[in-house]
Amino acid sequence: MRNRANFVRRAVSMTPLIDVIFLLLLFFMLTSTFSTFGEIELSQATAGKATAAPQPSERLFVQLGAERIVLNGTQMTLEQLATEVESGQLLVSLDGDASAQRVVDLLVKLRGRDGLSVMVLE
């Protein structure tokens, strides 16, 4: 038999929907990771008169890749490179797989040394 009672439409409660949204928000906030960003001072070249720059006493060549660091033909780690290089001019050549973070890591290890100039080659 068919029910002959009038259909009564009830108002939709928004409380369960709001609870689900807050639970999702809480889940995504707790599972996300926040990375820290560091700053590195870079000097810019400016136009002006050419001055005679003092010649560095020692020139070193570094090839920087995603997994390797080669200093004048010798493979080493980033920490070994930091202890090896004290002064002079450091020319850094980037491999195709070198990331920007890898370059920043190298510059952070070598910053603050008197008599050391670092030049990143294109």
N, C-alpha and C positions, 0 to 999 in steps of 0.2 A: 504494500500500500504506500501511497505517496503521502509524504508529510505535508499537511496543508497549513502549517504555521508560517507566519510572515517571516521573511529573512531579515534579520537585524544586523546591520553592518556596524562593527565595533571600531573605535578609533585605534590606529596602529600605535603601539608603544615604541618610543625611540630609545628607551633605556638599554635594551640588549644591544642595539647597534652601537651606541656610544661606548658601552663596556668593551665590545669587540675592537673598536677603533683604539681605545686606550691600551688594550692588551697588545695590539700590533705595534703601536708606537713604543711601548715599553720594550718589546722584543727587539725591534730594530735598533733602539738606542743602546741596549746592552750588548748586542752582538756586533756592532760596528767597531772599527778600529780608527783611532785618530793618530795621524803621523805628525811628528814635529818637524818644523822647517827651520833651517839655519840660514844665517845671512853671511855672505862673503863680500868683502869690499873689492870692487874691481875698478881699476883706474882707467880712465878714458883718454885716448890720444886726442890732443888738441892741436890746432894749426898754430904755427908760430915759426920763429927762426930756428934753424938747425943749429944745435949746439953739439960740441964734441963730447959725447958720452964716454965715460971711462970704460975701457975694455975690461970685461970680466976676466978674472984670473983663471977660471976653469969653466969650460962649456961641457954640459952633460946633455945627452939625448935620451929621452924616455918614449917608448912606444906603449900606449895605454889601450888595453882591450877590456872586454867584459870579464875575462877570466885570467888575464896575464898582464904583467908589468915587466918590461925589459929595459934595463938601464945599461946603455952602451954595450948591448949584445949579451948581457947577463940577466937571466930570468930571476926575479925576486918577488917578495911579497911587499905589500904597502908599508908594513912596519919596518922591514929591512931598508926600503928606500928612504923612509923618513930618518933613519939613523945614519945612512950612508951620505946623504946630501946635506951639507952644512952651508956652503956659500957658492957663489959663481952664478952662471946663467944656466937655467934648465929649460930646454926646448921639449915640449910635449907634443907628440904626434898621436892622433886618435885613430884607432882602428874603426872599421865600419860598425862593429858591434858594441862600441863603447857607449855607455849611457851617460846622461848628464849627471846622474847621482854619483857615478864612478869618478868623474872629473871633479865634482865638488868634494868628494872624500879625499882625493889627492891634494887639492888646494888647502883643505882644512889641516891636513897633516903637515904641510909645509909652510903654513902662514906664521908670521911673526919672527922670521929669521933675518937677522941683519946680513946684508951682503948677498942675499939670494933673490934673483929675479926670475920669475916663471913666465914663460911665453907659450901659449897654446897655439899650435899651428893648425891651419885649416886643411 
